[in-house]
């Protein structure tokens, strides 16, 4: 097998082995030490920030209220994370990146908001009455700006750190949703814990109804605006500096929606008015978000099918394999088949599907004019892995190159 270039399609074509006797047949793998170290450091720092949030909440909630609020906050968090899993099924993001995103939202974003609020309070206190605090300004201006910048910057960090896995808008939605889920989790602990300390069961019930049932996706709806913008930056091959423009563009609707949500509590009075606002404004926004996600999921499937078909024309896949790898029905049948096989074949089938999806998105980036030597090297490596996965599924052994002594 060699990687000759087809001049018309610019695709590797499968040919017979070259008659060259290599002096060494070992595979040169790219170093992963740098990304692994950065990932560990990022997760540790974000985890320490979350620990600081817990310590802060314990100071005025107490350990009992903190634990109660934490357990109650796990319910809406689980709902949102299940939604993330559904969104991310076609081309799953790296698990460490998702863990970092969750910790960023629950820890670093919350710490950022708390520190900024502390700075505002200190400034007001030091002004000797020249400045005055305002609940409206804090909720409708300060909170939306500070919180959306803090959450959105986490998506931007992931855009820079895991650019090779950041293929388009749906990836931005996945990371933004995970960060927003983490932020809402820590925020819910505070609200639920405070409601418990009041000793009023009705107050606790209303708080959980509003935050855990009516609006578990509120922060998600805001922050995915930034995620979508950075996803478009990835699709259009924006540089790290160029992504800042998309980041700022995505922040505008995120902040506006957040301000609209917070501002409604100052305008509307009575349970009936709040319910009407929720049905008329928030439900349609949530439905629009769902429709966008469904559209993006279908777009990913179409991209996979189209790009793998191009590889099949170059001889890498059969048409039946393309249907299996590029359609939901085909994948379900393949995984069902794998579930009845021994563990090595089952794992090989899963890797065959996941690596084929990555290959399709690499090809899509190359077609969009983002081809680089590194991207071509990743393409060649994935093609080699896919041939190995196919052999493992079939229980075959790939012929390796011979060596001379």
C-alpha positions in Angstrom: 0.0 0.0 0.0 1.4 3.4 -0.9 0.0 6.9 -0.7 0.2 8.2 -4.2 -1.8 11.3 -5.0 -4.6 11.2 -7.5 -4.1 14.4 -9.6 -7.8 15.0 -10.2 -9.2 14.3 -6.7 -6.1 14.9 -4.6 -6.9 11.7 -2.7 -4.5 8.9 -1.7 -5.2 5.9 -3.9 -4.7 2.4 -2.9 -2.1 0.6 -5.1 0.0 -2.5 -4.9 3.0 -2.5 -2.6 6.1 -0.8 -3.9 9.1 -3.0 -4.7 11.2 -1.1 -2.3 12.8 -2.9 0.7 12.6 -0.5 3.6 15.4 -0.4 6.1 13.0 0.1 8.9 9.2 -0.7 9.1 8.4 1.0 12.5 5.7 3.6 12.5 6.7 7.2 13.4 4.0 8.5 15.7 3.6 12.2 16.5 4.5 13.2 20.1 1.4 13.6 22.3 3.3 14.7 25.5 2.7 18.4 25.0 -1.1 18.1 24.6 -1.4 15.6 27.4 0.6 17.8 29.8 -1.5 20.9 28.9 -4.7 18.8 29.4 -3.7 17.6 32.8 -2.7 21.1 33.9 -5.9 22.6 32.6 -8.1 20.0 34.3 -6.2 20.4 37.6 -6.4 24.2 37.6 -10.1 24.1 36.7 -10.7 21.5 39.4 -9.0 23.7 42.0 -11.2 26.6 41.0 -14.3 24.3 41.6 -12.9 23.4 45.0 -12.6 27.1 45.8 -16.2 27.6 44.8 -17.2 24.8 47.2 -15.2 26.4 50.0 -16.8 29.8 49.3 -20.3 28.3 49.3 -19.7 26.4 52.5 -18.8 29.7 54.3 -22.4 31.0 54.2 -24.5 27.8 53.4 -22.9 25.4 55.8 -21.8 21.9 55.0 -25.3 20.4 55.2 -27.0 22.9 52.9 -24.1 22.7 50.5 -24.4 18.9 50.2 -28.2 19.1 49.9 -27.9 21.8 47.2 -25.2 19.8 45.4 -27.4 16.6 45.3 -30.4 18.6 44.0 -28.2 20.4 41.4 -27.1 17.0 40.0 -30.6 16.4 38.6 -30.7 19.2 36.1 -27.0 18.7 35.4 -27.7 15.0 34.5 -30.4 16.1 32.1 -28.2 18.6 30.3 -25.3 16.1 30.1 -27.6 13.5 28.6 -28.5 16.1 25.9 -24.7 16.6 25.3 -24.2 12.9 24.9 -27.1 12.8 22.3 -25.7 15.8 20.4 -22.2 14.4 20.4 -22.9 10.9 19.3 -21.9 11.2 15.7 -18.4 12.5 16.2 -17.6 12.3 19.9 -15.3 15.0 21.4 -12.3 13.9 23.5 -13.4 12.9 27.0 -10.6 15.1 28.7 -11.8 18.1 26.7 -15.4 17.6 27.9 -14.2 17.2 31.5 -12.2 20.4 31.2 -15.2 22.2 29.8 -17.5 21.1 32.6 -14.9 22.1 35.2 -14.3 25.4 33.5 -18.0 26.3 33.7 -18.4 25.0 37.3 -15.1 26.4 38.6 -13.3 29.1 36.6 -16.4 30.8 35.2 -17.9 31.1 38.6 -14.7 32.3 40.3 -14.4 34.9 37.5 -17.9 36.2 38.2 -17.4 36.2 42.0 -14.1 38.1 41.7 -15.6 40.7 39.4 -18.5 41.2 41.7 -16.1 41.5 44.6 -14.2 44.2 42.7 -17.4 46.1 42.0 -18.5 46.0 45.7 -15.0 47.2 46.8 -15.2 50.0 44.3 -18.6 51.1 45.5 -17.5 51.0 49.1 -14.4 53.0 48.4 -16.3 55.7 46.6 -17.7 57.1 49.9 -21.2 57.3 48.5 -20.3 58.6 45.1 -21.3 55.3 43.5 -24.3 53.2 44.4 -25.1 49.6 43.7 -28.2 48.6 41.8 -29.9 45.2 41.6 -31.1 46.0 38.1 -27.6 46.9 36.9 -26.1 43.9 38.5 -28.6 41.4 37.1 -29.2 42.9 33.7 -25.9 44.5 32.8 -23.0 43.1 34.9 -24.1 39.4 35.2 -24.8 38.8 31.5 -21.6 40.5 30.3 -19.2 38.9 32.9 -20.8 35.5 32.9 -21.0 35.1 29.1 -17.5 36.4 28.6 -16.2 33.9 31.3 -18.1 31.0 29.8 -17.4 31.9 26.2 -13.7 32.3 26.8 -13.7 28.7 27.9 -15.0 27.7 24.4 -12.3 29.9 22.9 -9.6 28.2 25.0 -10.9 24.8 23.7 -10.8 26.2 20.2 -7.2 27.0 20.6 -6.2 23.9 22.6 -8.1 21.1 20.7 -8.3 22.7 17.3 -7.8 19.3 15.6 -11.1 18.1 17.1 -12.9 21.4 16.6 -14.5 20.8 13.2 -17.5 23.0 13.0 -20.6 24.5 14.7 -21.8 21.3 16.3 -18.5 20.9 18.2 -18.9 24.5 19.4 -22.4 23.7 20.6 -21.1 20.6 22.5 -18.4 22.5 24.3 -20.6 25.5 25.0 -23.4 23.3 26.4 -21.0 21.5 28.7 -19.5 24.7 30.0 -23.0 26.2 30.6 -24.1 23.0 32.3 -21.1 23.3 34.7 -21.9 27.0 35.4 -25.6 26.3 36.1 -24.6 23.4 38.4 -22.5 25.6 40.7 -25.1 28.4 40.6 -27.9 25.9 41.4 -26.1 24.7 44.4 -26.1 28.2 45.8 -29.8 28.8 45.0 -31.0 25.5 46.3 -28.8 25.7 49.4 -30.1 29.2 50.2 -33.7 28.1 49.8 -33.0 25.2 52.2 -31.5 27.5 54.8 -34.7 29.5 54.8 -36.5 26.5 56.1 -39.4 27.0 53.8 -40.4 24.0 51.8 -42.5 26.1 49.4 -39.6 28.4 48.6 -37.4 25.4 47.9 -40.0 23.8 45.7 -40.5 27.0 43.7 -36.8 27.5 43.3 -36.3 23.9 42.0 -39.3 24.3 39.7 -37.9 27.5 38.2 -34.3 26.5 37.9 -34.4 22.7 37.7 -37.6 22.1 35.6 -38.4 25.3 33.7 -34.9 26.5 32.9 -32.2 23.8 33.1 -31.2 24.9 29.6 -31.3 28.6 30.1 -27.5 29.1 30.4 -27.1 26.6 27.5 -29.3 28.7 25.2 -27.2 31.8 25.9 -23.7 30.3 25.6 -24.3 28.2 22.5 -24.4 31.5 20.6 -20.7 31.8 21.3 -20.1 28.1 20.5 -21.8 28.4 17.2 -19.7 31.4 16.2 -16.5 29.7 17.1 -17.7 26.6 15.2 -18.1 28.8 12.1 -14.6 30.1 12.7 -13.4 26.5 12.7 -15.4 25.7 9.5 -13.9 28.7 7.8 -10.3 28.1 8.8 -10.0 31.1 11.0 -6.6 31.6 12.7 -6.3 31.9 16.5 -6.3 35.7 16.1 -9.1 35.6 13.6 -11.2 33.5 15.9 -11.4 36.4 18.4 -13.6 38.3 15.9 -16.0 35.3 15.8 -15.8 35.1 19.6 -16.9 38.7 20.0 -19.6 38.3 17.4 -21.0 35.3 19.3 -20.9 37.1 22.6 -23.4 39.8 21.5 -26.5 37.5 21.2 -25.4 35.5 24.2 -25.3 38.6 26.4 -28.5 40.0 24.9 -30.4 36.7 25.6 -29.0 36.5 29.1 -30.0 40.2 29.8 -33.5 39.5 28.4 -33.9 36.5 30.8 -32.6 38.4 33.9 -34.5 41.6 33.0 -37.8 39.8 32.8 -37.8 39.3 36.6 -37.9 43.1 37.0 -40.6 43.7 34.5 -43.0 40.9 35.1 -45.0 40.6 38.3 -47.0 37.6 39.5 -46.7 33.9 38.7 -49.1 34.2 35.7 -46.9 36.8 34.0 -43.8 34.8 34.5 -45.4 31.7 33.1 -46.7 33.6 30.0 -43.2 35.0 29.4 -41.7 31.6 29.7 -44.2 30.1 27.2 -44.1 33.0 24.7 -40.4 33.8 24.8 -38.2 31.1 26.3 -40.0 28.0 24.9 -39.7 29.3 21.3 -36.0 30.1 21.8 -35.4 26.6 23.2 -37.3 25.0 20.2 -35.1 27.1 17.8 -32.0 25.8 19.6 -33.2 22.2 19.2 -33.9 22.7 15.5 -30.4 24.2 15.0 -28.8 21.2 16.7 -30.9 18.7 14.7 -29.9 20.5 11.5 -26.2 20.5 12.5 -26.3 16.8 13.3 -27.8 16.0 10.0 -25.2 18.2 8.3 -22.4 16.2 10.0 -23.9 12.9 8.7 -24.1 14.3 5.2 -20.5 15.5 5.3 -19.4 12.1 6.5 -21.3 10.3 3.7 -20.1 12.6 1.0 -16.4 12.6 1.9 -16.3 8.8 2.5 -17.9 8.3 -0.9 -14.9 10.2 -2.4 -12.5 7.8 -0.6 -14.6 4.9 -2.0 -14.0 6.2 -5.5 -10.3 6.1 -4.8 -10.5 2.4 -3.7 -10.4 2.8 0.1 -13.9 1.7 0.9 -16.7 -0.3 -0.7 -20.1 1.3 -1.3 -21.5 -0.9 1.4 -18.9 0.3 3.9 -19.7 3.9 3.0 -23.4 3.2 3.7 -22.5 1.6 7.0 -20.1 4.3 8.2 -22.0 7.3 6.9 -25.6 6.6 7.9 -27.2 6.3 11.3 -29.0 3.1 10.3 -25.8 1.6 9.0 -23.9 2.4 12.2 -26.6 0.9 14.4 -26.5 -2.3 12.4 -22.7 -2.4 12.6 -22.7 -1.8 16.3 -25.4 -4.4 16.8 -23.3 -6.9 14.9 -20.3 -6.0 16.9 -22.2 -6.5 20.2 -22.5 -10.2 19.3 -18.8 -10.6 18.6 -15.8 -11.1 20.8 -14.3 -8.0 22.5 -11.4 -7.5 20.0 -13.8 -7.4 17.0 -16.3 -5.3 18.9 -13.7 -2.7 19.7 -12.3 -2.8 16.2 -15.7 -2.0 14.7 -16.2 1.0 17.0 -12.7 2.3 16.1 -13.5 1.7 12.4 -16.6 3.9 12.7 -15.0 6.6 14.8 -11.8 6.9 12.8 -13.7 6.9 9.5 -15.7 9.9 10.8 -12.5 11.7 11.8 -11.1 11.0 8.3 -14.2 12.4 6.7 -13.9 15.7 8.6 -10.2 15.9 7.8 -11.0 15.5 4.2 -13.7 18.2 4.5 -11.2 20.6 5.9 -8.8 19.9 3.1 -11.6 20.4 0.5 -12.3 23.8 2.2 -8.8 24.9 1.6 -7.3 24.1 5.0 -4.8 21.5 3.7 -1.5 21.5 5.5 1.3 19.0 5.7 0.2 18.0 9.2 -3.3 17.4 8.0 -2.1 15.2 5.1 0.0 13.3 7.6 -3.1 12.7 9.8 -5.1 11.6 6.8 -2.4 9.0 5.8 -2.2 7.8 9.4 -6.0 7.4 9.7 -6.1 5.5 6.4 -3.5 3.1 7.7 -5.5 2.7 11.0 -8.7 2.1 9.1 -7.1 -0.7 7.1 -6.0 -2.3 10.3 -9.4 -1.9 11.9 -11.0 -3.6 8.9 -8.5 -6.5 9.1 -9.3 -6.8 12.9 -13.0 -6.9 12.3 -12.5 -9.6 9.6 -10.0 -11.5 11.7 -7.3 -11.0 9.1 -3.6 -10.0 9.4 -2.3 -7.2 7.3 0.9 -8.0 5.4 3.6 -5.8 6.7 6.7 -4.5 4.8 9.7 -6.7 4.9 13.1 -5.6 6.2 16.6 -6.2 5.1 19.4 -7.1 7.5 
